[in-house]
């Protein structure tokens, strides 16, 4: 509640007028405290808390029925190995790398025109079909349950690529998250996080050494 108090200043009258009066305004904010507490309680009860976001990560299979020959066939025909080296650069190779040729290790980046463009081309068939399913879902021609099932089947299809993500000691947590984000954007359903091997480290050193040597123009 507000309250206006007036008091006589005790000064002399002005010519042709009355004495000046001093007006002081007092506002009582006590009821506002109760109102604020009610509002805070209301929002706490009615507002839904943010739910933690999860990301699906496929780890290597322990299925004993998969023979070594089957594993090698998958690696040779469908595997893409990403090597995270820190910074904005990322290396990759298809299938089994040629350790005698450093050019088998390709340099790319996390930009849309880099790794994403490459993965979308490799997964073009699944990406096209998933986009068609998204249109059907928007047009209410397919239910959410059927959409989720069909998308999962397409991502894990027989002819879709298998991505193996390996990180060096220089790679950051952000590099790994960026790589995993590309898996979701490019609809890659089969991907694993693996430890980098000594052969991969050799290939990186070989590329860095011979690549710098070639750029220098030396013979």
Buried (B, 14 or more C-beta within 10 A) or exposed (E): EEEEEEEEEEEEEEEEEEEEEEEEEEEEEEEEEEEEEEEEEEEEEEEEEEEEEEEEEBEEEEEEEEEEEEEEEBBEEBBBBBBBBBEEBBBBBBBEBEEEEBEBBBEBEBEEEBBBEBBBEBBEEBBEBBEEBEEBBEEEEBEEEEBEEBBEEBBEBEEBBBBBBBBBEEBEEEBBEBBBEBBEBBBBBBBBBBEBEEEBBEBBEBBEEEBEEEEEEEE
